[in-house]
Amino acid sequence: MYKEIVEILKCPCCGTDLELITEKEENGEIIEGQLTCAQKHTYKIFAGIIDFGAEEQKDSC
Ligand SMILES: [Zn+2]
């Protein structure tokens, strides 16, 4: 995924803006990292794909 996408993404759980934590980047593309929202919902980025299904928080949205 590309960094620019983060600016238009919202947390699918609570609808707030997402913050990007980059762990691995290649040619301007995020390969591995995390997205975290204001309410600490966390989504993993793996192999360049955001996994919105792996939300770590156990609370229901
Ligand atoms: Zn959220």
N, CA, C, O and the ligand as a Tripos MOL2 file, in Angstrom:
@<TRIPOS>MOLECULE
protein
  245   243    62     0     0
PROTEIN
NO_CHARGES

@<TRIPOS>ATOM
      1 N           0.8550   -1.1910    0.0000 N.3       1 MET1
      2 CA          0.0000    0.0000    0.0000 C.3       1 MET1
      3 C           0.8880    1.2380    0.0000 C.2       1 MET1
      4 O           2.0530    1.1890    0.3970 O.2       1 MET1
      5 N           0.3190    2.3350   -0.4490 N.am      2 TYR2
      6 CA          1.0750    3.5690   -0.4840 C.3       2 TYR2
      7 C           0.6420    4.5170    0.6380 C.2       2 TYR2
      8 O          -0.5180    4.5340    1.0490 O.2       2 TYR2
      9 N           1.6000    5.2970    1.1170 N.am      3 LYS3
     10 CA          1.3480    6.2070    2.2360 C.3       3 LYS3
     11 C           0.1660    7.1300    1.9740 C.2       3 LYS3
     12 O          -0.6010    7.4510    2.8820 O.2       3 LYS3
     13 N           0.0280    7.5510    0.7220 N.am      4 GLU4
     14 CA         -1.0260    8.5150    0.3920 C.3       4 GLU4
     15 C          -2.4160    7.9740    0.7220 C.2       4 GLU4
     16 O          -3.3410    8.7350    1.0030 O.2       4 GLU4
     17 N          -2.5460    6.6490    0.6830 N.am      5 ILE5
     18 CA         -3.8470    6.0350    0.9490 C.3       5 ILE5
     19 C          -4.2940    6.2920    2.3860 C.2       5 ILE5
     20 O          -5.4860    6.4060    2.6700 O.2       5 ILE5
     21 N          -3.3140    6.3820    3.2870 N.am      6 VAL6
     22 CA         -3.6400    6.5640    4.7080 C.3       6 VAL6
     23 C          -4.4580    7.8460    4.9260 C.2       6 VAL6
     24 O          -5.3080    7.9110    5.8140 O.2       6 VAL6
     25 N          -4.1860    8.8510    4.1060 N.am      7 GLU7
     26 CA         -4.8670   10.1310    4.2840 C.3       7 GLU7
     27 C          -6.3640   10.0490    4.0090 C.2       7 GLU7
     28 O          -7.1410   10.8530    4.5240 O.2       7 GLU7
     29 N          -6.7650    9.0750    3.1970 N.am      8 ILE8
     30 CA         -8.1950    8.9670    2.8820 C.3       8 ILE8
     31 C          -8.8740    7.8210    3.6220 C.2       8 ILE8
     32 O         -10.0930    7.6650    3.5600 O.2       8 ILE8
     33 N          -8.0700    7.0190    4.3270 N.am      9 LEU9
     34 CA         -8.6420    5.9040    5.0740 C.3       9 LEU9
     35 C          -9.1360    6.3660    6.4420 C.2       9 LEU9
     36 O          -8.5620    7.2600    7.0630 O.2       9 LEU9
     37 N         -10.2080    5.7370    6.8880 N.am     10 LYS10
     38 CA        -10.6960    5.9320    8.2500 C.3      10 LYS10
     39 C         -10.7580    4.5630    8.9150 C.2      10 LYS10
     40 O         -10.8610    3.5370    8.2420 O.2      10 LYS10
     41 N         -10.6950    4.5580   10.2270 N.am     11 CYS11
     42 CA        -10.8280    3.3000   10.9470 C.3      11 CYS11
     43 C         -12.2060    2.7050   10.6620 C.2      11 CYS11
     44 O         -13.2210    3.3670   10.8830 O.2      11 CYS11
     45 N         -12.2550    1.4590   10.1720 N.am     12 PRO12
     46 CA        -13.5630    0.8400    9.8790 C.3      12 PRO12
     47 C         -14.3550    0.5280   11.1460 C.2      12 PRO12
     48 O         -15.5410    0.2040   11.0900 O.2      12 PRO12
     49 N         -13.6920    0.6280   12.2610 N.am     13 CYS13
     50 CA        -14.3330    0.3240   13.5360 C.3      13 CYS13
     51 C         -14.9880    1.5670   14.1400 C.2      13 CYS13
     52 O         -16.1520    1.5240   14.5370 O.2      13 CYS13
     53 N         -14.2460    2.6700   14.2100 N.am     14 CYS14
     54 CA        -14.7540    3.8630   14.8930 C.3      14 CYS14
     55 C         -14.7960    5.0970   13.9960 C.2      14 CYS14
     56 O         -15.3550    6.1200   14.3910 O.2      14 CYS14
     57 N         -14.2200    5.0230   12.8020 N.am     15 GLY15
     58 CA        -14.3380    6.1130   11.8490 C.3      15 GLY15
     59 C         -13.3740    7.2720   12.0170 C.2      15 GLY15
     60 O         -13.5190    8.2960   11.3490 O.2      15 GLY15
     61 N         -12.3920    7.1300   12.8980 N.am     16 THR16
     62 CA        -11.4060    8.1960   13.0710 C.3      16 THR16
     63 C         -10.2340    8.0090   12.1130 C.2      16 THR16
     64 O         -10.0940    6.9630   11.4790 O.2      16 THR16
     65 N          -9.3970    9.0350   12.0190 N.am     17 ASP17
     66 CA         -8.2370    8.9650   11.1400 C.3      17 ASP17
     67 C          -7.2620    7.8990   11.6220 C.2      17 ASP17
     68 O          -7.1860    7.5950   12.8120 O.2      17 ASP17
     69 N          -6.5240    7.3440   10.6790 N.am     18 LEU18
     70 CA         -5.5370    6.3130   10.9890 C.3      18 LEU18
     71 C          -4.1260    6.8890   10.9370 C.2      18 LEU18
     72 O          -3.8090    7.7420   10.1070 O.2      18 LEU18
     73 N          -3.2940    6.4020   11.8420 N.am     19 GLU19
     74 CA         -1.8910    6.7930   11.8670 C.3      19 GLU19
     75 C          -1.0430    5.6170   11.4140 C.2      19 GLU19
     76 O          -1.2470    4.4840   11.8510 O.2      19 GLU19
     77 N          -0.0910    5.8970   10.5350 N.am     20 LEU20
     78 CA          0.7460    4.8370    9.9610 C.3      20 LEU20
     79 C           2.0300    4.6580   10.7540 C.2      20 LEU20
     80 O           2.7200    5.6280   11.0670 O.2      20 LEU20
     81 N           2.3430    3.4080   11.0770 N.am     21 ILE21
     82 CA          3.6310    3.0550   11.6640 C.3      21 ILE21
     83 C           4.3310    2.1530   10.6560 C.2      21 ILE21
     84 O           3.9170    1.0150   10.4370 O.2      21 ILE21
     85 N           5.3830    2.6630   10.0500 N.am     22 THR22
     86 CA          6.0790    1.9250    8.9930 C.3      22 THR22
     87 C           7.1630    1.0430    9.5800 C.2      22 THR22
     88 O           8.0030    1.5110   10.3490 O.2      22 THR22
     89 N           7.1480   -0.2210    9.2250 N.am     23 GLU23
     90 CA          8.1980   -1.1440    9.6650 C.3      23 GLU23
     91 C           9.1060   -1.5390    8.5090 C.2      23 GLU23
     92 O          10.2950   -1.7900    8.7030 O.2      23 GLU23
     93 N           8.5400   -1.5920    7.3060 N.am     24 LYS24
     94 CA          9.3390   -1.9120    6.1230 C.3      24 LYS24
     95 C           8.7590   -1.1680    4.9320 C.2      24 LYS24
     96 O           7.5560   -1.2190    4.6760 O.2      24 LYS24
     97 N           9.6360   -0.4730    4.2040 N.am     25 GLU25
     98 CA          9.1900    0.3320    3.0810 C.3      25 GLU25
     99 C          10.0960    0.0850    1.8870 C.2      25 GLU25
    100 O          11.3180    0.0340    2.0250 O.2      25 GLU25
    101 N           9.4930   -0.0680    0.7110 N.am     26 GLU26
    102 CA         10.2780   -0.2430   -0.5080 C.3      26 GLU26
    103 C           9.7100    0.6460   -1.6000 C.2      26 GLU26
    104 O           8.5280    0.5540   -1.9340 O.2      26 GLU26
    105 N          10.5540    1.5050   -2.1560 N.am     27 ASN27
    106 CA         10.1640    2.3780   -3.2680 C.3      27 ASN27
    107 C           8.8910    3.1740   -2.9730 C.2      27 ASN27
    108 O           8.0310    3.3430   -3.8380 O.2      27 ASN27
    109 N           8.7920    3.6580   -1.7370 N.am     28 GLY28
    110 CA          7.6470    4.4830   -1.3740 C.3      28 GLY28
    111 C           6.3950    3.7100   -1.0330 C.2      28 GLY28
    112 O           5.3530    4.2910   -0.7320 O.2      28 GLY28
    113 N           6.5080    2.3830   -1.0830 N.am     29 GLU29
    114 CA          5.3600    1.5460   -0.7500 C.3      29 GLU29
    115 C           5.5850    0.8950    0.6070 C.2      29 GLU29
    116 O           6.6800    0.4180    0.9040 O.2      29 GLU29
    117 N           4.5350    0.8810    1.4290 N.am     30 ILE30
    118 CA          4.6420    0.2590    2.7470 C.3      30 ILE30
    119 C           4.4410   -1.2430    2.5980 C.2      30 ILE30
    120 O           3.3880   -1.6980    2.1500 O.2      30 ILE30
    121 N           5.4530   -2.0030    2.9740 N.am     31 ILE31
    122 CA          5.3850   -3.4670    2.8700 C.3      31 ILE31
    123 C           4.8960   -4.0600    4.1920 C.2      31 ILE31
    124 O           4.0310   -4.9360    4.2180 O.2      31 ILE31
    125 N           5.4700   -3.5610    5.2840 N.am     32 GLU32
    126 CA          5.0500   -4.0440    6.5930 C.3      32 GLU32
    127 C           4.9130   -2.8650    7.5470 C.2      32 GLU32
    128 O           5.7000   -1.9180    7.5140 O.2      32 GLU32
    129 N           3.9020   -2.9460    8.3910 N.am     33 GLY33
    130 CA          3.7010   -1.8850    9.3620 C.3      33 GLY33
    131 C           2.3680   -2.0660   10.0460 C.2      33 GLY33
    132 O           1.7850   -3.1490   10.0600 O.2      33 GLY33
    133 N           1.8990   -0.9520   10.6220 N.am     34 GLN34
    134 CA          0.6310   -0.9900   11.3300 C.3      34 GLN34
    135 C          -0.1130    0.3200   11.1050 C.2      34 GLN34
    136 O           0.4890    1.3660   10.8620 O.2      34 GLN34
    137 N          -1.4180    0.2340   11.1900 N.am     35 LEU35
    138 CA         -2.2530    1.4240   11.2160 C.3      35 LEU35
    139 C          -2.9530    1.4540   12.5740 C.2      35 LEU35
    140 O          -3.5010    0.4520   13.0330 O.2      35 LEU35
    141 N          -2.9200    2.6260   13.2010 N.am     36 THR36
    142 CA         -3.5500    2.7750   14.5020 C.3      36 THR36
    143 C          -4.4530    3.9960   14.4770 C.2      36 THR36
    144 O          -4.0730    5.0430   13.9530 O.2      36 THR36
    145 N          -5.6430    3.8660   15.0380 N.am     37 CYS37
    146 CA         -6.5570    4.9960   15.0690 C.3      37 CYS37
    147 C          -6.4880    5.6890   16.4250 C.2      37 CYS37
    148 O          -5.7490    5.2620   17.3120 O.2      37 CYS37
    149 N          -7.2560    6.7530   16.5760 N.am     38 ALA38
    150 CA         -7.2430    7.5460   17.8120 C.3      38 ALA38
    151 C          -7.6920    6.7280   19.0130 C.2      38 ALA38
    152 O          -7.3310    7.0300   20.1500 O.2      38 ALA38
    153 N          -8.4820    5.6900   18.7550 N.am     39 GLN39
    154 CA         -8.9740    4.8520   19.8490 C.3      39 GLN39
    155 C          -8.1970    3.5500   19.9670 C.2      39 GLN39
    156 O          -8.6460    2.5950   20.5990 O.2      39 GLN39
    157 N          -7.0190    3.5320   19.3430 N.am     40 LYS40
    158 CA         -6.0630    2.4270   19.4890 C.3      40 LYS40
    159 C          -6.5060    1.1220   18.8480 C.2      40 LYS40
    160 O          -6.0210    0.0550   19.2260 O.2      40 LYS40
    161 N          -7.4100    1.1880   17.8950 N.am     41 HIS41
    162 CA         -7.6480    0.0060   17.0740 C.3      41 HIS41
    163 C          -6.4370   -0.1390   16.1590 C.2      41 HIS41
    164 O          -5.9800    0.8360   15.5640 O.2      41 HIS41
    165 N          -5.9280   -1.3470   16.0530 N.am     42 THR42
    166 CA         -4.6810   -1.5680   15.3210 C.3      42 THR42
    167 C          -4.8850   -2.5680   14.1970 C.2      42 THR42
    168 O          -5.5010   -3.6170   14.3850 O.2      42 THR42
    169 N          -4.3600   -2.2290   13.0250 N.am     43 TYR43
    170 CA         -4.4620   -3.0930   11.8460 C.3      43 TYR43
    171 C          -3.0710   -3.3370   11.3040 C.2      43 TYR43
    172 O          -2.2880   -2.3980   11.1580 O.2      43 TYR43
    173 N          -2.7570   -4.5620   11.0070 N.am     44 LYS44
    174 CA         -1.4430   -4.9180   10.4850 C.3      44 LYS44
    175 C          -1.3890   -4.6990    8.9710 C.2      44 LYS44
    176 O          -2.3720   -4.8850    8.2530 O.2      44 LYS44
    177 N          -0.2140   -4.3020    8.5250 N.am     45 ILE45
    178 CA          0.0670   -4.2850    7.0920 C.3      45 ILE45
    179 C           1.1050   -5.3700    6.8480 C.2      45 ILE45
    180 O           2.1860   -5.3380    7.4360 O.2      45 ILE45
    181 N           0.7880   -6.3240    5.9910 N.am     46 PHE46
    182 CA          1.7000   -7.4300    5.7190 C.3      46 PHE46
    183 C           1.7380   -7.6730    4.2210 C.2      46 PHE46
    184 O           0.6950   -7.7830    3.5760 O.2      46 PHE46
    185 N           2.9320   -7.7570    3.6720 N.am     47 ALA47
    186 CA          3.1340   -7.9550    2.2340 C.3      47 ALA47
    187 C           2.4120   -6.8820    1.4200 C.2      47 ALA47
    188 O           1.9230   -7.1380    0.3190 O.2      47 ALA47
    189 N           2.3550   -5.6680    1.9920 N.am     48 GLY48
    190 CA          1.7790   -4.5420    1.2710 C.3      48 GLY48
    191 C           0.2670   -4.4400    1.3550 C.2      48 GLY48
    192 O          -0.3340   -3.5530    0.7490 O.2      48 GLY48
    193 N          -0.3510   -5.3470    2.1080 N.am     49 ILE49
    194 CA         -1.8110   -5.3830    2.2030 C.3      49 ILE49
    195 C          -2.2430   -5.0590    3.6250 C.2      49 ILE49
    196 O          -1.6980   -5.5990    4.5880 O.2      49 ILE49
    197 N          -3.2230   -4.1750    3.7500 N.am     50 ILE50
    198 CA         -3.7850   -3.8690    5.0650 C.3      50 ILE50
    199 C          -4.7890   -4.9580    5.4360 C.2      50 ILE50
    200 O          -5.7040   -5.2620    4.6710 O.2      50 ILE50
    201 N          -4.6040   -5.5330    6.6120 N.am     51 ASP51
    202 CA         -5.5150   -6.5890    7.0520 C.3      51 ASP51
    203 C          -6.5260   -6.0190    8.0360 C.2      51 ASP51
    204 O          -6.3050   -6.0270    9.2470 O.2      51 ASP51
    205 N          -7.6330   -5.5280    7.5050 N.am     52 PHE52
    206 CA         -8.6660   -4.9580    8.3770 C.3      52 PHE52
    207 C          -9.4100   -6.0490    9.1430 C.2      52 PHE52
    208 O         -10.1800   -5.7550   10.0570 O.2      52 PHE52
    209 N          -9.1810   -7.3050    8.7710 N.am     53 GLY53
    210 CA         -9.8320   -8.3990    9.4770 C.3      53 GLY53
    211 C          -9.0980   -8.8250   10.7330 C.2      53 GLY53
    212 O          -9.6080   -9.6360   11.5060 O.2      53 GLY53
    213 N          -7.9010   -8.2860   10.9470 N.am     54 ALA54
    214 CA         -7.0780   -8.7100   12.0770 C.3      54 ALA54
    215 C          -7.0200   -7.6500   13.1610 C.2      54 ALA54
    216 O          -5.9900   -7.4490   13.8050 O.2      54 ALA54
    217 N          -8.1190   -6.9950   13.3430 N.am     55 GLU55
    218 CA         -8.1770   -5.9420   14.3620 C.3      55 GLU55
    219 C          -7.9370   -6.5860   15.7290 C.2      55 GLU55
    220 O          -8.6360   -7.5220   16.1160 O.2      55 GLU55
    221 N          -6.9420   -6.0720   16.4530 N.am     56 GLU56
    222 CA         -6.4890   -6.7460   17.6660 C.3      56 GLU56
    223 C          -7.3810   -6.5170   18.8680 C.2      56 GLU56
    224 O          -7.4460   -7.3320   19.7880 O.2      56 GLU56
    225 N          -8.0520   -5.4100   18.8370 N.am     57 GLN57
    226 CA         -8.9120   -5.0810   19.9800 C.3      57 GLN57
    227 C         -10.0520   -6.0900   20.0870 C.2      57 GLN57
    228 O         -10.6810   -6.4300   19.0840 O.2      57 GLN57
    229 N         -10.3140   -6.5570   21.2790 N.am     58 LYS58
    230 CA        -11.3410   -7.5680   21.4730 C.3      58 LYS58
    231 C         -12.7310   -6.9320   21.6490 C.2      58 LYS58
    232 O         -13.7530   -7.5980   21.4840 O.2      58 LYS58
    233 N         -12.7510   -5.6620   21.9800 N.am     59 ASP59
    234 CA        -14.0410   -4.9820   22.1570 C.3      59 ASP59
    235 C         -14.8180   -4.9700   20.8510 C.2      59 ASP59
    236 O         -14.2250   -4.8800   19.7770 O.2      59 ASP59
    237 N         -16.1140   -5.0590   20.9340 N.am     60 SER60
    238 CA        -16.9320   -4.9350   19.7290 C.3      60 SER60
    239 C         -16.9810   -3.4740   19.3010 C.2      60 SER60
    240 O         -16.8810   -2.5680   20.1280 O.2      60 SER60
    241 N         -17.1340   -3.2630   18.0290 N.am     61 CYS61
    242 CA        -17.1210   -1.9050   17.4940 C.3      61 CYS61
    243 C         -18.5270   -1.2950   17.5610 C.2      61 CYS61
    244 O         -18.7230   -0.1490   17.1550 O.2      61 CYS61
    245 ZN        -10.8300    2.8740   15.5730 Zn       62 ZN62
@<TRIPOS>BOND
     1     1     2 1
     2     2     3 1
     3     3     4 2
     4     3     5 am
     5     5     6 1
     6     6     7 1
     7     7     8 2
     8     7     9 am
     9     9    10 1
    10    10    11 1
    11    11    12 2
    12    11    13 am
    13    13    14 1
    14    14    15 1
    15    15    16 2
    16    15    17 am
    17    17    18 1
    18    18    19 1
    19    19    20 2
    20    19    21 am
    21    21    22 1
    22    22    23 1
    23    23    24 2
    24    23    25 am
    25    25    26 1
    26    26    27 1
    27    27    28 2
    28    27    29 am
    29    29    30 1
    30    30    31 1
    31    31    32 2
    32    31    33 am
    33    33    34 1
    34    34    35 1
    35    35    36 2
    36    35    37 am
    37    37    38 1
    38    38    39 1
    39    39    40 2
    40    39    41 am
    41    41    42 1
    42    42    43 1
    43    43    44 2
    44    43    45 am
    45    45    46 1
    46    46    47 1
    47    47    48 2
    48    47    49 am
    49    49    50 1
    50    50    51 1
    51    51    52 2
    52    51    53 am
    53    53    54 1
    54    54    55 1
    55    55    56 2
    56    55    57 am
    57    57    58 1
    58    58    59 1
    59    59    60 2
    60    59    61 am
    61    61    62 1
    62    62    63 1
    63    63    64 2
    64    63    65 am
    65    65    66 1
    66    66    67 1
    67    67    68 2
    68    67    69 am
    69    69    70 1
    70    70    71 1
    71    71    72 2
    72    71    73 am
    73    73    74 1
    74    74    75 1
    75    75    76 2
    76    75    77 am
    77    77    78 1
    78    78    79 1
    79    79    80 2
    80    79    81 am
    81    81    82 1
    82    82    83 1
    83    83    84 2
    84    83    85 am
    85    85    86 1
    86    86    87 1
    87    87    88 2
    88    87    89 am
    89    89    90 1
    90    90    91 1
    91    91    92 2
    92    91    93 am
    93    93    94 1
    94    94    95 1
    95    95    96 2
    96    95    97 am
    97    97    98 1
    98    98    99 1
    99    99   100 2
   100    99   101 am
   101   101   102 1
   102   102   103 1
   103   103   104 2
   104   103   105 am
   105   105   106 1
   106   106   107 1
   107   107   108 2
   108   107   109 am
   109   109   110 1
   110   110   111 1
   111   111   112 2
   112   111   113 am
   113   113   114 1
   114   114   115 1
   115   115   116 2
   116   115   117 am
   117   117   118 1
   118   118   119 1
   119   119   120 2
   120   119   121 am
   121   121   122 1
   122   122   123 1
   123   123   124 2
   124   123   125 am
   125   125   126 1
   126   126   127 1
   127   127   128 2
   128   127   129 am
   129   129   130 1
   130   130   131 1
   131   131   132 2
   132   131   133 am
   133   133   134 1
   134   134   135 1
   135   135   136 2
   136   135   137 am
   137   137   138 1
   138   138   139 1
   139   139   140 2
   140   139   141 am
   141   141   142 1
   142   142   143 1
   143   143   144 2
   144   143   145 am
   145   145   146 1
   146   146   147 1
   147   147   148 2
   148   147   149 am
   149   149   150 1
   150   150   151 1
   151   151   152 2
   152   151   153 am
   153   153   154 1
   154   154   155 1
   155   155   156 2
   156   155   157 am
   157   157   158 1
   158   158   159 1
   159   159   160 2
   160   159   161 am
   161   161   162 1
   162   162   163 1
   163   163   164 2
   164   163   165 am
   165   165   166 1
   166   166   167 1
   167   167   168 2
   168   167   169 am
   169   169   170 1
   170   170   171 1
   171   171   172 2
   172   171   173 am
   173   173   174 1
   174   174   175 1
   175   175   176 2
   176   175   177 am
   177   177   178 1
   178   178   179 1
   179   179   180 2
   180   179   181 am
   181   181   182 1
   182   182   183 1
   183   183   184 2
   184   183   185 am
   185   185   186 1
   186   186   187 1
   187   187   188 2
   188   187   189 am
   189   189   190 1
   190   190   191 1
   191   191   192 2
   192   191   193 am
   193   193   194 1
   194   194   195 1
   195   195   196 2
   196   195   197 am
   197   197   198 1
   198   198   199 1
   199   199   200 2
   200   199   201 am
   201   201   202 1
   202   202   203 1
   203   203   204 2
   204   203   205 am
   205   205   206 1
   206   206   207 1
   207   207   208 2
   208   207   209 am
   209   209   210 1
   210   210   211 1
   211   211   212 2
   212   211   213 am
   213   213   214 1
   214   214   215 1
   215   215   216 2
   216   215   217 am
   217   217   218 1
   218   218   219 1
   219   219   220 2
   220   219   221 am
   221   221   222 1
   222   222   223 1
   223   223   224 2
   224   223   225 am
   225   225   226 1
   226   226   227 1
   227   227   228 2
   228   227   229 am
   229   229   230 1
   230   230   231 1
   231   231   232 2
   232   231   233 am
   233   233   234 1
   234   234   235 1
   235   235   236 2
   236   235   237 am
   237   237   238 1
   238   238   239 1
   239   239   240 2
   240   239   241 am
   241   241   242 1
   242   242   243 1
   243   243   244 2
@<TRIPOS>SUBSTRUCTURE
     1 MET1         2 RESIDUE 1 A MET
     2 TYR2         6 RESIDUE 1 A TYR
     3 LYS3        10 RESIDUE 1 A LYS
     4 GLU4        14 RESIDUE 1 A GLU
     5 ILE5        18 RESIDUE 1 A ILE
     6 VAL6        22 RESIDUE 1 A VAL
     7 GLU7        26 RESIDUE 1 A GLU
     8 ILE8        30 RESIDUE 1 A ILE
     9 LEU9        34 RESIDUE 1 A LEU
    10 LYS10       38 RESIDUE 1 A LYS
    11 CYS11       42 RESIDUE 1 A CYS
    12 PRO12       46 RESIDUE 1 A PRO
    13 CYS13       50 RESIDUE 1 A CYS
    14 CYS14       54 RESIDUE 1 A CYS
    15 GLY15       58 RESIDUE 1 A GLY
    16 THR16       62 RESIDUE 1 A THR
    17 ASP17       66 RESIDUE 1 A ASP
    18 LEU18       70 RESIDUE 1 A LEU
    19 GLU19       74 RESIDUE 1 A GLU
    20 LEU20       78 RESIDUE 1 A LEU
    21 ILE21       82 RESIDUE 1 A ILE
    22 THR22       86 RESIDUE 1 A THR
    23 GLU23       90 RESIDUE 1 A GLU
    24 LYS24       94 RESIDUE 1 A LYS
    25 GLU25       98 RESIDUE 1 A GLU
    26 GLU26      102 RESIDUE 1 A GLU
    27 ASN27      106 RESIDUE 1 A ASN
    28 GLY28      110 RESIDUE 1 A GLY
    29 GLU29      114 RESIDUE 1 A GLU
    30 ILE30      118 RESIDUE 1 A ILE
    31 ILE31      122 RESIDUE 1 A ILE
    32 GLU32      126 RESIDUE 1 A GLU
    33 GLY33      130 RESIDUE 1 A GLY
    34 GLN34      134 RESIDUE 1 A GLN
    35 LEU35      138 RESIDUE 1 A LEU
    36 THR36      142 RESIDUE 1 A THR
    37 CYS37      146 RESIDUE 1 A CYS
    38 ALA38      150 RESIDUE 1 A ALA
    39 GLN39      154 RESIDUE 1 A GLN
    40 LYS40      158 RESIDUE 1 A LYS
    41 HIS41      162 RESIDUE 1 A HIS
    42 THR42      166 RESIDUE 1 A THR
    43 TYR43      170 RESIDUE 1 A TYR
    44 LYS44      174 RESIDUE 1 A LYS
    45 ILE45      178 RESIDUE 1 A ILE
    46 PHE46      182 RESIDUE 1 A PHE
    47 ALA47      186 RESIDUE 1 A ALA
    48 GLY48      190 RESIDUE 1 A GLY
    49 ILE49      194 RESIDUE 1 A ILE
    50 ILE50      198 RESIDUE 1 A ILE
    51 ASP51      202 RESIDUE 1 A ASP
    52 PHE52      206 RESIDUE 1 A PHE
    53 GLY53      210 RESIDUE 1 A GLY
    54 ALA54      214 RESIDUE 1 A ALA
    55 GLU55      218 RESIDUE 1 A GLU
    56 GLU56      222 RESIDUE 1 A GLU
    57 GLN57      226 RESIDUE 1 A GLN
    58 LYS58      230 RESIDUE 1 A LYS
    59 ASP59      234 RESIDUE 1 A ASP
    60 SER60      238 RESIDUE 1 A SER
    61 CYS61      242 RESIDUE 1 A CYS
    62 ZN62       245 GROUP 0 **** ****
